[in-house]
């Protein structure tokens, strides 16, 4: 996958400072990653439950699922794109 450059001014304009934009994007990337882990576990659960029947078929199913997840866009890239497109809303803990 080739490296993509981002316009740092667009990224920074989505928050009060560059540091804040990085922190918000990092937190969102962790959320996306957790969602992906949960989805992967849910999709692998039936495959693992049937694993005793025929290991070669089940291993191929696990392989296909994992390849699908590897082809997805990385959580960090998704979070950065969401920040640039202003798709993320956030607030400070002290604010109500």
N, C-alpha and C positions, 0 to 999 in steps of 0.2 A: 504494500500500500504506500503510495507516494506521500511525502510530507506536504501538508497544506499550510500556507502562511495565512495569518489573519491580520486584519487592520487593527492595530492596538488601540487606535483612537476610537473606533467603533465599539470595541470591547470595553474600554474604560468609560465611554459615555453612558453605558447602561447602569452605572453605579456612581457613587460620589467620588470614588478614587479607584485607582488600579488595584490596590490591595483589597478593597472591598469587593470588586468584581471577581478577583481571583478566589476569594474566600467563598463567595456565593456560588460560583461555578464549581468549586471543589465539593461543596456540600451537595449540590445537585447531582454531580457525577457519582458521589457515594450512594445517593438515593436510587439513581438509575441502575447502578451496579447491584444493589440489594434486590431491586425488582427483577433483574435478569437472573440472579442466583435463585430466587424463589421460583421463577418460571421454569428454569432448568431442572430444579429438584422436582417440581410437579410433573414435568414431562418425562423425567427418568424414572419416577416412582413405579408406574405400571411395568416398565421394561425390566427393572430390577426385581420386581415381584415374580415375574415369569422366568427369571434367569435359569432356574434349575432344569427346565424342560430341554432347551437346546441352546447351548452357550454360543455357538457360532452365529446363529441368527440374532440373538440378543446383543452380542457384541457389535454386530453390524448396525443394529438399530441405535445403540448408544453412540457409535461412531458417527452416524448420520446426524443425530441430534446435536452432538458436540461440534461438528463441522458447520452446521447451520448457525450456531451461536458464535463461532469464530468469525464467520463472514459478516456478522452484524457490525454496525458502526460502534466504535469504542465509546464507553460512557463519558469520558473526558471530552471527546469531540462533540458528542451530542449536547453536553452541558454548555460548551462554548458557543455552539450555534444557537442554542436557546437564549443565552445571554445577549448575543449580538442582535437577535431578532426580537428582543424584549418580550420573550415568552415566559420569563420567570418573574414572579412577584415575590417579594420578600419583605420582612420587617424585622426590626430589632426586638429582642426579648422584652426589653423594658417598655416598649410601645404597646399600647392596647387599642 
